[in-house]
Amino acid sequence: MAINGETAVISGQLILNRLDFSIGANMPDEASLKFPVAISIDLTASRGGS
């Protein structure tokens, strides 16, 4: 996380396994549906005021 004046920026990544949520449980393998899903998050927030 970085804060510069009135702006904060944060980023992160994680990998979810579809099988943990019972998605793809009926699939014999990953040929048609990959089980891991990469998630990336980038967020910029600015302090507002009036």
PQR file with spaces between the fields and no chain letter, atoms N, CA, C, O and H, PARSE charges and radii, in Angstrom:
ATOM       1  N    MET     1       0.850   -1.171    0.000 -0.4000 1.5000
ATOM       2  CA   MET     1       0.000    0.000    0.000 -0.0000 2.0000
ATOM       3  C    MET     1       0.892    1.228    0.000  0.5500 1.7000
ATOM       4  O    MET     1       1.932    1.268    0.657 -0.5500 1.4000
ATOM       5  N    ALA     2       0.459    2.222   -0.749 -0.4000 1.5000
ATOM       6  CA   ALA     2       1.196    3.483   -0.805 -0.0000 2.0000
ATOM       7  C    ALA     2       0.215    4.626   -0.584  0.5500 1.7000
ATOM       8  O    ALA     2      -0.877    4.646   -1.153 -0.5500 1.4000
ATOM       9  H    ALA     2      -0.386    2.189   -1.283  0.4000 1.0000
ATOM      10  N    ILE     3       0.619    5.570    0.247 -0.4000 1.5000
ATOM      11  CA   ILE     3      -0.202    6.751    0.493 -0.0000 2.0000
ATOM      12  C    ILE     3       0.605    7.964    0.062  0.5500 1.7000
ATOM      13  O    ILE     3       1.746    8.159    0.483 -0.5500 1.4000
ATOM      14  H    ILE     3       1.506    5.553    0.709  0.4000 1.0000
ATOM      15  N    ASN     4      -0.019    8.780   -0.794 -0.4000 1.5000
ATOM      16  CA   ASN     4       0.630    9.978   -1.287 -0.0000 2.0000
ATOM      17  C    ASN     4      -0.365   11.120   -1.152  0.5500 1.7000
ATOM      18  O    ASN     4      -1.280   11.256   -1.964 -0.5500 1.4000
ATOM      19  H    ASN     4      -0.946    8.621   -1.136  0.4000 1.0000
ATOM      20  N    GLY     5      -0.184   11.927   -0.137 -0.4000 1.5000
ATOM      21  CA   GLY     5      -1.106   13.036    0.097 -0.0000 2.0000
ATOM      22  C    GLY     5      -2.495   12.520    0.433  0.5500 1.7000
ATOM      23  O    GLY     5      -2.683   11.854    1.451 -0.5500 1.4000
ATOM      24  H    GLY     5       0.560   11.817    0.523  0.4000 1.0000
ATOM      25  N    GLU     6      -3.459   12.820   -0.407 -0.4000 1.5000
ATOM      26  CA   GLU     6      -4.857   12.435   -0.196 -0.0000 2.0000
ATOM      27  C    GLU     6      -5.243   11.160   -0.963  0.5500 1.7000
ATOM      28  O    GLU     6      -6.423   10.815   -1.035 -0.5500 1.4000
ATOM      29  H    GLU     6      -3.306   13.362   -1.234  0.4000 1.0000
ATOM      30  N    THR     7      -4.262   10.469   -1.530 -0.4000 1.5000
ATOM      31  CA   THR     7      -4.540    9.286   -2.349 -0.0000 2.0000
ATOM      32  C    THR     7      -3.818    8.063   -1.796  0.5500 1.7000
ATOM      33  O    THR     7      -2.635    8.119   -1.460 -0.5500 1.4000
ATOM      34  H    THR     7      -3.304   10.749   -1.472  0.4000 1.0000
ATOM      35  N    ALA     8      -4.554    6.959   -1.711 -0.4000 1.5000
ATOM      36  CA   ALA     8      -3.977    5.676   -1.284 -0.0000 2.0000
ATOM      37  C    ALA     8      -4.137    4.675   -2.429  0.5500 1.7000
ATOM      38  O    ALA     8      -5.180    4.626   -3.081 -0.5500 1.4000
ATOM      39  H    ALA     8      -5.515    6.914   -1.985  0.4000 1.0000
ATOM      40  N    VAL     9      -3.099    3.884   -2.663 -0.4000 1.5000
ATOM      41  CA   VAL     9      -3.112    2.887   -3.733 -0.0000 2.0000
ATOM      42  C    VAL     9      -2.714    1.551   -3.132  0.5500 1.7000
ATOM      43  O    VAL     9      -1.748    1.458   -2.374 -0.5500 1.4000
ATOM      44  H    VAL     9      -2.252    3.924   -2.133  0.4000 1.0000
ATOM      45  N    ILE    10      -3.475    0.513   -3.482 -0.4000 1.5000
ATOM      46  CA   ILE    10      -3.169   -0.826   -3.000 -0.0000 2.0000
ATOM      47  C    ILE    10      -3.432   -1.821   -4.128  0.5500 1.7000
ATOM      48  O    ILE    10      -4.322   -1.608   -4.951 -0.5500 1.4000
ATOM      49  H    ILE    10      -4.259    0.589   -4.098  0.4000 1.0000
ATOM      50  N    SER    11      -2.671   -2.889   -4.165 -0.4000 1.5000
ATOM      51  CA   SER    11      -2.899   -3.944   -5.147 -0.0000 2.0000
ATOM      52  C    SER    11      -2.599   -5.282   -4.497  0.5500 1.7000
ATOM      53  O    SER    11      -1.822   -5.370   -3.546 -0.5500 1.4000
ATOM      54  H    SER    11      -1.948   -3.062   -3.496  0.4000 1.0000
ATOM      55  N    GLY    12      -3.225   -6.313   -5.022 -0.4000 1.5000
ATOM      56  CA   GLY    12      -3.006   -7.652   -4.485 -0.0000 2.0000
ATOM      57  C    GLY    12      -3.444   -8.712   -5.480  0.5500 1.7000
ATOM      58  O    GLY    12      -4.186   -8.436   -6.423 -0.5500 1.4000
ATOM      59  H    GLY    12      -3.856   -6.242   -5.794  0.4000 1.0000
ATOM      60  N    GLN    13      -2.977   -9.914   -5.256 -0.4000 1.5000
ATOM      61  CA   GLN    13      -3.316  -11.034   -6.113 -0.0000 2.0000
ATOM      62  C    GLN    13      -3.580  -12.253   -5.237  0.5500 1.7000
ATOM      63  O    GLN    13      -3.022  -12.390   -4.148 -0.5500 1.4000
ATOM      64  H    GLN    13      -2.374  -10.138   -4.491  0.4000 1.0000
ATOM      65  N    LEU    14      -4.443  -13.137   -5.739 -0.4000 1.5000
ATOM      66  CA   LEU    14      -4.671  -14.404   -5.075 -0.0000 2.0000
ATOM      67  C    LEU    14      -5.186  -15.401   -6.096  0.5500 1.7000
ATOM      68  O    LEU    14      -5.643  -15.025   -7.175 -0.5500 1.4000
ATOM      69  H    LEU    14      -4.896  -13.026   -6.624  0.4000 1.0000
ATOM      70  N    ILE    15      -5.106  -16.671   -5.747 -0.4000 1.5000
ATOM      71  CA   ILE    15      -5.605  -17.735   -6.609 -0.0000 2.0000
ATOM      72  C    ILE    15      -6.674  -18.486   -5.835  0.5500 1.7000
ATOM      73  O    ILE    15      -6.450  -18.942   -4.714 -0.5500 1.4000
ATOM      74  H    ILE    15      -4.734  -16.977   -4.870  0.4000 1.0000
ATOM      75  N    LEU    16      -7.851  -18.605   -6.461 -0.4000 1.5000
ATOM      76  CA   LEU    16      -8.945  -19.374   -5.883 -0.0000 2.0000
ATOM      77  C    LEU    16      -9.056  -20.692   -6.641  0.5500 1.7000
ATOM      78  O    LEU    16      -8.806  -20.745   -7.845 -0.5500 1.4000
ATOM      79  H    LEU    16      -8.033  -18.234   -7.372  0.4000 1.0000
ATOM      80  N    ASN    17      -9.427  -21.737   -5.945 -0.4000 1.5000
ATOM      81  CA   ASN    17      -9.673  -23.026   -6.577 -0.0000 2.0000
ATOM      82  C    ASN    17     -11.178  -23.205   -6.695  0.5500 1.7000
ATOM      83  O    ASN    17     -11.883  -23.213   -5.686 -0.5500 1.4000
ATOM      84  H    ASN    17      -9.630  -21.694   -4.967  0.4000 1.0000
ATOM      85  N    ARG    18     -11.675  -23.350   -7.919 -0.4000 1.5000
ATOM      86  CA   ARG    18     -13.113  -23.510   -8.140 -0.0000 2.0000
ATOM      87  C    ARG    18     -13.682  -24.671   -7.329  0.5500 1.7000
ATOM      88  O    ARG    18     -14.825  -24.608   -6.875 -0.5500 1.4000
ATOM      89  H    ARG    18     -11.102  -23.344   -8.739  0.4000 1.0000
ATOM      90  N    LEU    19     -12.900  -25.724   -7.145 -0.4000 1.5000
ATOM      91  CA   LEU    19     -13.381  -26.906   -6.423 -0.0000 2.0000
ATOM      92  C    LEU    19     -13.715  -26.583   -4.970  0.5500 1.7000
ATOM      93  O    LEU    19     -14.559  -27.249   -4.371 -0.5500 1.4000
ATOM      94  H    LEU    19     -11.971  -25.775   -7.514  0.4000 1.0000
ATOM      95  N    ASP    20     -13.074  -25.582   -4.401 -0.4000 1.5000
ATOM      96  CA   ASP    20     -13.381  -25.171   -3.027 -0.0000 2.0000
ATOM      97  C    ASP    20     -14.812  -24.649   -2.904  0.5500 1.7000
ATOM      98  O    ASP    20     -15.365  -24.596   -1.805 -0.5500 1.4000
ATOM      99  H    ASP    20     -12.388  -25.041   -4.887  0.4000 1.0000
ATOM     100  N    PHE    21     -15.409  -24.266   -4.032 -0.4000 1.5000
ATOM     101  CA   PHE    21     -16.770  -23.734   -4.058 -0.0000 2.0000
ATOM     102  C    PHE    21     -17.717  -24.673   -4.803  0.5500 1.7000
ATOM     103  O    PHE    21     -18.801  -24.268   -5.225 -0.5500 1.4000
ATOM     104  H    PHE    21     -14.961  -24.309   -4.924  0.4000 1.0000
ATOM     105  N    SER    22     -17.300  -25.922   -4.961 -0.4000 1.5000
ATOM     106  CA   SER    22     -18.068  -26.974   -5.657 -0.0000 2.0000
ATOM     107  C    SER    22     -18.367  -26.614   -7.113  0.5500 1.7000
ATOM     108  O    SER    22     -19.374  -27.052   -7.670 -0.5500 1.4000
ATOM     109  H    SER    22     -16.420  -26.250   -4.619  0.4000 1.0000
ATOM     110  N    ILE    23     -17.505  -25.829   -7.716 -0.4000 1.5000
ATOM     111  CA   ILE    23     -17.638  -25.501   -9.134 -0.0000 2.0000
ATOM     112  C    ILE    23     -16.681  -26.409   -9.892  0.5500 1.7000
ATOM     113  O    ILE    23     -15.474  -26.392   -9.652 -0.5500 1.4000
ATOM     114  H    ILE    23     -16.688  -25.473   -7.264  0.4000 1.0000
ATOM     115  N    GLY    24     -17.222  -27.192  -10.796 -0.4000 1.5000
ATOM     116  CA   GLY    24     -16.404  -28.117  -11.565 -0.0000 2.0000
ATOM     117  C    GLY    24     -16.237  -29.467  -10.893  0.5500 1.7000
ATOM     118  O    GLY    24     -15.468  -30.303  -11.367 -0.5500 1.4000
ATOM     119  H    GLY    24     -18.203  -27.205  -10.991  0.4000 1.0000
ATOM     120  N    ALA    25     -16.951  -29.691   -9.790 -0.4000 1.5000
ATOM     121  CA   ALA    25     -16.812  -30.950   -9.054 -0.0000 2.0000
ATOM     122  C    ALA    25     -17.215  -32.159   -9.897  0.5500 1.7000
ATOM     123  O    ALA    25     -16.753  -33.273   -9.650 -0.5500 1.4000
ATOM     124  H    ALA    25     -17.576  -29.012   -9.406  0.4000 1.0000
ATOM     125  N    ASN    26     -18.079  -31.938  -10.894 -0.4000 1.5000
ATOM     126  CA   ASN    26     -18.503  -33.042  -11.741 -0.0000 2.0000
ATOM     127  C    ASN    26     -17.607  -33.218  -12.966  0.5500 1.7000
ATOM     128  O    ASN    26     -17.867  -34.080  -13.805 -0.5500 1.4000
ATOM     129  H    ASN    26     -18.455  -31.033  -11.095  0.4000 1.0000
ATOM     130  N    MET    27     -16.549  -32.402  -13.073 -0.4000 1.5000
ATOM     131  CA   MET    27     -15.610  -32.496  -14.193 -0.0000 2.0000
ATOM     132  C    MET    27     -14.534  -33.527  -13.862  0.5500 1.7000
ATOM     133  O    MET    27     -13.987  -33.515  -12.760 -0.5500 1.4000
ATOM     134  H    MET    27     -16.338  -31.702  -12.391  0.4000 1.0000
ATOM     135  N    PRO    28     -14.226  -34.417  -14.802 -0.5600 1.5000
ATOM     136  CA   PRO    28     -13.205  -35.429  -14.531  0.2800 2.0000
ATOM     137  C    PRO    28     -11.784  -34.860  -14.460  0.5500 1.7000
ATOM     138  O    PRO    28     -10.922  -35.411  -13.776 -0.5500 1.4000
ATOM     139  N    ASP    29     -11.550  -33.746  -15.178 -0.4000 1.5000
ATOM     140  CA   ASP    29     -10.228  -33.111  -15.162 -0.0000 2.0000
ATOM     141  C    ASP    29     -10.387  -31.657  -15.613  0.5500 1.7000
ATOM     142  O    ASP    29     -11.504  -31.156  -15.749 -0.5500 1.4000
ATOM     143  H    ASP    29     -12.251  -33.299  -15.734  0.4000 1.0000
ATOM     144  N    GLU    30      -9.266  -30.998  -15.839 -0.4000 1.5000
ATOM     145  CA   GLU    30      -9.299  -29.576  -16.199 -0.0000 2.0000
ATOM     146  C    GLU    30      -9.291  -29.338  -17.709  0.5500 1.7000
ATOM     147  O    GLU    30      -8.958  -28.237  -18.148 -0.5500 1.4000
ATOM     148  H    GLU    30      -8.360  -31.405  -15.728  0.4000 1.0000
ATOM     149  N    ALA    31      -9.643  -30.323  -18.498 -0.4000 1.5000
ATOM     150  CA   ALA    31      -9.598  -30.173  -19.957 -0.0000 2.0000
ATOM     151  C    ALA    31     -10.540  -29.075  -20.453  0.5500 1.7000
ATOM     152  O    ALA    31     -10.192  -28.349  -21.384 -0.5500 1.4000
ATOM     153  H    ALA    31      -9.914  -31.217  -18.141  0.4000 1.0000
ATOM     154  N    SER    32     -11.718  -28.937  -19.855 -0.4000 1.5000
ATOM     155  CA   SER    32     -12.655  -27.931  -20.334 -0.0000 2.0000
ATOM     156  C    SER    32     -12.880  -26.789  -19.337  0.5500 1.7000
ATOM     157  O    SER    32     -13.478  -25.773  -19.692 -0.5500 1.4000
ATOM     158  H    SER    32     -12.000  -29.526  -19.098  0.4000 1.0000
ATOM     159  N    LEU    33     -12.417  -26.941  -18.114 -0.4000 1.5000
ATOM     160  CA   LEU    33     -12.589  -25.896  -17.100 -0.0000 2.0000
ATOM     161  C    LEU    33     -11.395  -25.926  -16.151  0.5500 1.7000
ATOM     162  O    LEU    33     -11.231  -26.867  -15.374 -0.5500 1.4000
ATOM     163  H    LEU    33     -11.931  -27.766  -17.825  0.4000 1.0000
ATOM     164  N    LYS    34     -10.579  -24.905  -16.220 -0.4000 1.5000
ATOM     165  CA   LYS    34      -9.425  -24.841  -15.311 -0.0000 2.0000
ATOM     166  C    LYS    34      -9.921  -24.584  -13.894  0.5500 1.7000
ATOM     167  O    LYS    34     -10.787  -23.735  -13.684 -0.5500 1.4000
ATOM     168  H    LYS    34     -10.712  -24.141  -16.851  0.4000 1.0000
ATOM     169  N    PHE    35      -9.388  -25.301  -12.938 -0.4000 1.5000
ATOM     170  CA   PHE    35      -9.838  -25.168  -11.556 -0.0000 2.0000
ATOM     171  C    PHE    35      -9.266  -23.926  -10.869  0.5500 1.7000
ATOM     172  O    PHE    35     -10.011  -23.247  -10.162 -0.5500 1.4000
ATOM     173  H    PHE    35      -8.685  -25.991  -13.110  0.4000 1.0000
ATOM     174  N    PRO    36      -7.987  -23.595  -11.038 -0.5600 1.5000
ATOM     175  CA   PRO    36      -7.491  -22.369  -10.396  0.2800 2.0000
ATOM     176  C    PRO    36      -7.928  -21.126  -11.169  0.5500 1.7000
ATOM     177  O    PRO    36      -7.954  -21.119  -12.399 -0.5500 1.4000
ATOM     178  N    VAL    37      -8.269  -20.072  -10.419 -0.4000 1.5000
ATOM     179  CA   VAL    37      -8.670  -18.790  -11.003 -0.0000 2.0000
ATOM     180  C    VAL    37      -7.797  -17.711  -10.370  0.5500 1.7000
ATOM     181  O    VAL    37      -7.771  -17.562   -9.148 -0.5500 1.4000
ATOM     182  H    VAL    37      -8.248  -20.078   -9.419  0.4000 1.0000
ATOM     183  N    ALA    38      -7.088  -16.964  -11.203 -0.4000 1.5000
ATOM     184  CA   ALA    38      -6.243  -15.878  -10.706 -0.0000 2.0000
ATOM     185  C    ALA    38      -7.084  -14.607  -10.573  0.5500 1.7000
ATOM     186  O    ALA    38      -7.795  -14.220  -11.500 -0.5500 1.4000
ATOM     187  H    ALA    38      -7.110  -17.084  -12.195  0.4000 1.0000
ATOM     188  N    ILE    39      -6.991  -13.969   -9.414 -0.4000 1.5000
ATOM     189  CA   ILE    39      -7.710  -12.722   -9.141 -0.0000 2.0000
ATOM     190  C    ILE    39      -6.671  -11.637   -8.853  0.5500 1.7000
ATOM     191  O    ILE    39      -5.778  -11.819   -8.024 -0.5500 1.4000
ATOM     192  H    ILE    39      -6.413  -14.283   -8.661  0.4000 1.0000
ATOM     193  N    SER    40      -6.800  -10.519   -9.542 -0.4000 1.5000
ATOM     194  CA   SER    40      -5.930   -9.361   -9.301 -0.0000 2.0000
ATOM     195  C    SER    40      -6.812   -8.172   -8.939  0.5500 1.7000
ATOM     196  O    SER    40      -7.861   -7.946   -9.541 -0.5500 1.4000
ATOM     197  H    SER    40      -7.524  -10.370  -10.215  0.4000 1.0000
ATOM     198  N    ILE    41      -6.361   -7.422   -7.942 -0.4000 1.5000
ATOM     199  CA   ILE    41      -7.115   -6.259   -7.474 -0.0000 2.0000
ATOM     200  C    ILE    41      -6.188   -5.062   -7.413  0.5500 1.7000
ATOM     201  O    ILE    41      -5.113   -5.117   -6.815 -0.5500 1.4000
ATOM     202  H    ILE    41      -5.508   -7.606   -7.453  0.4000 1.0000
ATOM     203  N    ASP    42      -6.621   -3.978   -8.041 -0.4000 1.5000
ATOM     204  CA   ASP    42      -5.906   -2.694   -7.956 -0.0000 2.0000
ATOM     205  C    ASP    42      -6.930   -1.659   -7.521  0.5500 1.7000
ATOM     206  O    ASP    42      -7.973   -1.511   -8.158 -0.5500 1.4000
ATOM     207  H    ASP    42      -7.494   -3.933   -8.526  0.4000 1.0000
ATOM     208  N    LEU    43      -6.644   -0.947   -6.449 -0.4000 1.5000
ATOM     209  CA   LEU    43      -7.586    0.017   -5.901 -0.0000 2.0000
ATOM     210  C    LEU    43      -6.885    1.327   -5.608  0.5500 1.7000
ATOM     211  O    LEU    43      -5.825    1.361   -4.983 -0.5500 1.4000
ATOM     212  H    LEU    43      -5.796   -1.068   -5.931  0.4000 1.0000
ATOM     213  N    THR    44      -7.495    2.399   -6.071 -0.4000 1.5000
ATOM     214  CA   THR    44      -7.020    3.743   -5.763 -0.0000 2.0000
ATOM     215  C    THR    44      -8.142    4.485   -5.064  0.5500 1.7000
ATOM     216  O    THR    44      -9.259    4.545   -5.576 -0.5500 1.4000
ATOM     217  H    THR    44      -8.356    2.372   -6.579  0.4000 1.0000
ATOM     218  N    ALA    45      -7.863    5.044   -3.915 -0.4000 1.5000
ATOM     219  CA   ALA    45      -8.867    5.785   -3.143 -0.0000 2.0000
ATOM     220  C    ALA    45      -8.356    7.191   -2.878  0.5500 1.7000
ATOM     221  O    ALA    45      -7.198    7.400   -2.516 -0.5500 1.4000
ATOM     222  H    ALA    45      -6.955    4.996   -3.499  0.4000 1.0000
ATOM     223  N    SER    46      -9.246    8.136   -3.066 -0.4000 1.5000
ATOM     224  CA   SER    46      -8.926    9.535   -2.787 -0.0000 2.0000
ATOM     225  C    SER    46      -9.812   10.048   -1.684  0.5500 1.7000
ATOM     226  O    SER    46     -11.017    9.797   -1.661 -0.5500 1.4000
ATOM     227  H    SER    46     -10.186    7.965   -3.360  0.4000 1.0000
ATOM     228  N    ARG    47      -9.200   10.773   -0.766 -0.4000 1.5000
ATOM     229  CA   ARG    47      -9.990   11.357    0.328 -0.0000 2.0000
ATOM     230  C    ARG    47     -10.789   12.523   -0.223  0.5500 1.7000
ATOM     231  O    ARG    47     -10.249   13.438   -0.847 -0.5500 1.4000
ATOM     232  H    ARG    47      -8.222   10.977   -0.784  0.4000 1.0000
ATOM     233  N    GLY    48     -12.071   12.467    0.020 -0.4000 1.5000
ATOM     234  CA   GLY    48     -12.946   13.537   -0.453 -0.0000 2.0000
ATOM     235  C    GLY    48     -13.310   14.462    0.697  0.5500 1.7000
ATOM     236  O    GLY    48     -13.275   14.068    1.863 -0.5500 1.4000
ATOM     237  H    GLY    48     -12.510   11.724    0.527  0.4000 1.0000
ATOM     238  N    GLY    49     -13.639   15.624    0.375 -0.4000 1.5000
ATOM     239  CA   GLY    49     -14.053   16.581    1.391 -0.0000 2.0000
ATOM     240  C    GLY    49     -14.822   17.716    0.741  0.5500 1.7000
ATOM     241  O    GLY    49     -14.754   17.929   -0.469 -0.5500 1.4000
ATOM     242  H    GLY    49     -13.667   15.944   -0.572  0.4000 1.0000
ATOM     243  N    SER    50     -15.543   18.428    1.563 -0.4000 1.5000
ATOM     244  CA   SER    50     -16.271   19.547    0.985 -0.0000 2.0000
ATOM     245  C    SER    50     -15.792   20.837    1.570  0.5500 1.7000
ATOM     246  O    SER    50     -16.290   21.902    1.206 -0.5500 1.4000
ATOM     247  H    SER    50     -15.598   18.255    2.547  0.4000 1.0000
